[in-house]
Amino acid sequence: MRRLSGLVLPALLLALSACSGDEPAENVFKAQTDTLGKAEQANQMLEEAAAAQRKAIDTQGR
């Protein structure tokens, strides 16, 4: 019984210390979210350019 409590107490203390409520200082996915934002902006520019090109082709065909 004494051996069991000698193992349980350190394991309990370790588990409780690992569950601290501190939040990370910065977003760990910041680089990925920044890259995703840039990709969305590039996609928007490409869609606008494609729409302008389709409009130009349509006006030339008439």
ABEGO torsion letter per residue (X at the ends): XAAAAAAAAAAAAAAAAAABABBBABBAAAAAAAAAAAAAAAAAAAAAAAAAAAAAAAAAAX
